[in-house]
């Protein structure tokens, strides 16, 4: 189904009323598609919702928005806090930060004594002000392996301290290494957890969800 398909496609198909259109701005950025007004109701394209991090799917004559659970929130199982959840290649957005894990690659150092994983992460500012992750309540990044063990990134500071202007973003490579004792039995990377505490941030009012932490399941891809 094309992205320009409108939310009220089925209703509009039977409507003969002329539609008035408007230019559309999403998160401060002009969108190529337009919003329309029909019979007093305003409709926006699905592409705008996708930009805002709202997934959609079409089954027969039913158009579904969101994940079908409580606003993109997952209880987290054994590892976690309630978080916004996504897959590898899928963008998750909490009103302040828009994150996409692009890839996961095995790495090693010291002639293979320390093995681990490099995560290519796209991190974008979704607000109208310059911001950095550390001062917006981002506490840390943890890589959870399939056996439940946890790895910490040694070079996450570049992401945490990088100031990004409105709508700006950058791509970071976060390296997670196991120690020499764990490396021989290293299991596949399973989840990336990003802990965010909005209560400790001056930007807390900008978060659009009470559970802004991220959880990315690395075994699935979208």
N, C-alpha and C positions, 0 to 999 in steps of 0.2 A: 504494500500500500504506500503511495508516494507520501513524503513528509508534508507536502502542501495540503493534504487531505484535511478538511476542517472538522472540528469536534462535532458539529451538528450536521454532518454530511447527509444522514438519512432524512432529517427534517427538511433540509434545504432542497433536496431532490424533488420534493413535492410542492415546494413553495414557488409562487410566480412573482412574489414581491421583488421589486428592484432593490439591490443591495448597495449600501453606501460603504465605501472603503476608506481606511485610514492607514497612514504610515505606522509601522510598528517598531518600537524600541524595546529591547530586552536587556536588562541589566546595564543600561546606559549605552548599548550598542545598537545601531540600526540593523533591522532584520530585513532580508530580501523579500519575505512574504508580507502580506498586508492583513490587517484585521478588517472585518466587515460587520455591518449592522443590518439585520433583517428583522422586520416587524418589532423593532425596539430592542432586540437582543443583540449583544455584541459577541462575535465569535473570533477566536484566534486560531492559527494553524498549529498542528501537532509539533511542527519543528520548533516553535517557540517554547512549548512545554518541555521538549527534549533538552533545549538549551538550559532550562531551569532545573534539570535533573529529574523530571517526572516521566517515567516510562509509560508506554502505551502498547496495546496489542488489540488485534481485531480477530474475532472468532465468529464466523457467520454474520449475523446482523448485530452483534454486541461489540461495542468499543469499550475496552477497559483501560482505566488510568491508574497509575501507581502499581504497587507490587501485589495488592490483594491482601496485605497484612496491614498492621498499624503503621502509618506513614513511613515506609521504607525502614522500619526499625526491627531489629532482630534481638532476641534476648541474649544471644552470645554463647550459650552453652557453657562449657567448663572454663573457657577463657574469657569471660568477659562481662563487660559493661554493656548496657543497651547502646547500640551504635547504628549508624547508617551503613548498610551493607551493599557491596557490589562485587563484580567479578573482574578478572584481568581484562583490561581494555575498556572497562566501563567507567564513566565519570560519575563520581558521587559528589554531592553539593549540599552544604549545610547552611547556606545563606552568607557565609563569609569566605570559605575556602572551597575551591573546586579541584578535586584530586583524581588523577587517572594513573593507575599502575600499568605501564606500557609493556613491560617484559620482566622476566625473571631468568637470570643466567647463572649457572654454576661458576664459581671462581675459586682460586686457591693462591696461596703465597708461601714463601719460605720452602720452596721445593716440594710443595704439596702437603706440608705439615699442618697448615691451617686451611681447611676448606670452608666454603660458605656460598652465599648467593648475592648477586648484584641485582638490585631492583631499579629499573628506570622509571622514575616517577615524575609526572607532570603536575605542577602545583601552581594554581592561579588564584589571584585575588578577585573575589566576586562582589566586593563592596565598592562604594563611591569614594573611598579614602585610601591613602597610602597605608599599608599595614605590613607587619611581619608576624610570622607564626608564633614566636615565643611570647610576644606581648598580647596575643589574642587568645591565650589560654591553651595553646598546644603544648602538651607535657612531654611527649616522646613517641618514638616509633619502635615497635617490637615485631620481630618476625617469629611466627609460631611454626614449628616443624610438625610433620605428621605424627611423631612420637610424643608430642606435647611439650617438648623442650623449647626454650626461648633463646633467641639471639638478639643482641643489641647492635645498632649501627654505630660505627666509630666516626663517621663523617657526616652526621646529621646536622651539625652546627651550621653548615652553609645554608641549608634550607631554613632552619629555625630563625636565623638572624637576618636573612635576606629581606630587605624592604622592597615591596612590590607596589607599584602605583595602581590606581583604579583600572581594573580589567587586565592588568599585566600578569604574565606568568613566566615560569622558567621550568626547564627540565633538569632534574637532579639524578645522579646515580648514587644510591645508598648501598654501601657494602656492609654485609652482615657476615662475620667470621665466627666459626666454632673454634674452641681451643684444640690443642694437639691430642688431648684424650678423647674428645667427642668426635673429631674429624673422621676417624676410620669407620664410624657407625652413623654418619650423618644421614638423616632421612630427608625426603623431599620437603620443600617449602610448602606450607599449607595456607597460612593466613598472614596478612599484614594488619596489625592493630595500631591505630593512631589515637592516643588518648587526648581528649580536649575537654578542659574544664572551663566553661564560659563564665562561671561565677568569679573567677580570678582575673577576668579580662575587662578592660574598659569598653570592649566591643561586644559585650554580652547581649546587648539589645539588638545587635545585627543578626544574630543567629536565628534561623527560622524554625528550629526544632529544639526541643528540650534535651535531645540526645545527639549532640553534634559530633561525637567521636566517630571514626571511620573503622570499618572492618572490610577488608578486601579478600575474598576467597580466591586463592591463586590456582586452584584446580579447575575453575570454570572460566570461560572466555566469552566475551560479548563484543 
